[in-house]
């Protein structure tokens, strides 16, 4: 989706109404959490903590790889491990929470991207 395009924000199907704000902008004042009916959808605290820890690990590994270069074996090993951890955290959120299909698709896509990146670092061919 290009910058400035609206996002579908209501309903579980593809026929949701278009948002009035660009996707890249922060939420408008008064924005509410995603809900299914009158029930709020949230990841568990355990899943949130696992994701936060994995992303911190990923941030540190990324900084090291940026300093040392992607071909550095230690940096590559750390990036692969951190990428696997983030992918696992995304999958944990997807499996532990009842979510709309489109959120599950986004989580699976994110997990797949991090798994692909981990494999690239393991084989020594990061992009």
C-alpha positions as CSV (number, residue, x, y, z in Angstrom):
1,X,0.0,0.0,0.0
2,X,1.5,3.3,-1.0
3,X,1.9,6.2,1.5
4,X,-1.3,8.2,1.7
5,X,-3.7,5.4,0.8
6,X,-6.5,4.7,3.2
7,X,-6.8,1.5,5.1
8,X,-9.9,-0.6,5.7
9,X,-10.7,-0.1,9.3
10,X,-14.1,-1.6,10.0
11,X,-15.7,-5.0,9.6
12,X,-14.2,-8.4,9.3
13,X,-14.6,-8.6,5.5
14,X,-13.0,-6.9,2.6
15,X,-15.8,-4.5,2.2
16,X,-14.9,-2.3,5.2
17,X,-15.1,1.5,4.9
18,X,-12.0,3.4,3.9
19,X,-10.1,5.3,6.6
20,X,-9.9,9.1,6.3
21,X,-6.3,9.2,7.4
22,X,-3.2,7.8,5.6
23,X,-1.9,4.5,6.9
24,X,1.4,6.1,7.8
25,X,0.0,8.7,10.1
26,X,-0.5,8.2,13.9
27,X,-4.0,7.2,15.0
28,X,-6.4,10.0,15.4
29,X,-7.5,11.2,18.8
30,X,-10.2,8.9,20.2
31,X,-9.1,5.9,18.1
32,X,-10.1,2.6,19.8
33,X,-8.5,-0.8,19.9
34,X,-9.6,-3.4,17.4
35,X,-12.6,-5.1,18.7
36,X,-14.8,-8.0,17.7
37,X,-18.3,-6.9,18.6
38,X,-18.0,-5.6,22.1
39,X,-15.0,-7.7,23.0
40,X,-11.5,-6.2,22.8
41,X,-8.8,-8.3,21.0
42,X,-5.4,-8.3,22.7
43,X,-2.3,-10.5,22.8
44,X,-1.5,-12.1,26.1
45,X,0.9,-10.3,28.4
46,X,3.3,-13.3,28.0
47,X,3.1,-13.0,24.2
48,X,3.7,-9.3,24.4
49,X,6.7,-9.7,26.7
50,X,8.2,-12.4,24.4
51,X,7.7,-10.2,21.4
52,X,9.3,-7.2,23.1
53,X,12.3,-9.3,24.3
54,X,12.8,-10.7,20.8
55,X,12.6,-7.3,19.2
56,X,15.1,-5.9,21.7
57,X,17.4,-8.8,20.7
58,X,16.8,-8.0,17.1
59,X,17.6,-4.3,17.6
60,X,20.9,-5.1,19.2
61,X,21.8,-7.6,16.5
62,X,20.9,-5.1,13.8
63,X,23.1,-2.4,15.4
64,X,26.0,-4.8,15.6
65,X,25.5,-5.9,11.9
66,X,25.3,-2.3,10.9
67,X,28.7,-1.6,12.6
68,X,30.5,-4.8,11.7
69,X,28.9,-5.5,8.3
70,X,26.6,-8.2,7.3
71,X,29.4,-10.6,6.3
72,X,30.8,-10.6,9.9
73,X,30.2,-14.2,11.1
74,X,29.2,-13.2,14.6
75,X,26.9,-10.5,13.5
76,X,25.3,-12.8,11.0
77,X,24.8,-15.5,13.6
78,X,23.3,-13.0,16.0
79,X,21.0,-11.6,13.2
80,X,19.8,-15.1,12.4
81,X,19.1,-16.0,16.0
82,X,17.3,-12.7,16.6
83,X,15.2,-13.1,13.4
84,X,14.2,-16.6,14.4
85,X,13.2,-15.2,17.8
86,X,11.0,-12.4,16.3
87,X,9.4,-14.9,13.9
88,X,8.6,-17.2,16.8
89,X,7.1,-14.3,18.8
90,X,4.9,-13.3,15.9
91,X,3.7,-16.9,15.6
92,X,3.1,-17.2,19.3
93,X,0.8,-14.1,19.2
94,X,-1.0,-15.6,16.2
95,X,-1.6,-18.9,17.8
96,X,-2.5,-17.6,21.3
97,X,-5.0,-15.0,20.4
98,X,-8.4,-15.1,18.6
99,X,-7.9,-12.6,15.8
100,X,-9.6,-11.6,12.5
101,X,-8.3,-13.4,9.5
102,X,-6.6,-10.4,8.1
103,X,-4.6,-9.8,11.3
104,X,-3.6,-13.5,11.3
105,X,-2.5,-13.1,7.7
106,X,-0.4,-10.1,8.6
107,X,1.2,-11.9,11.5
108,X,2.0,-14.9,9.4
109,X,3.5,-12.7,6.7
110,X,5.7,-10.9,9.3
111,X,6.8,-14.3,10.8
112,X,7.6,-15.6,7.3
113,X,9.7,-12.5,6.5
114,X,11.8,-12.9,9.6
115,X,12.2,-16.6,9.0
116,X,13.4,-15.9,5.4
117,X,15.8,-13.3,6.8
118,X,17.1,-15.8,9.4
119,X,17.8,-18.4,6.6
120,X,19.6,-15.7,4.5
121,X,21.9,-14.9,7.5
122,X,22.5,-18.6,8.2
123,X,23.5,-19.3,4.6
124,X,25.7,-16.1,4.4
125,X,23.6,-14.4,1.8
126,X,21.7,-11.5,3.5
127,X,20.2,-8.9,1.3
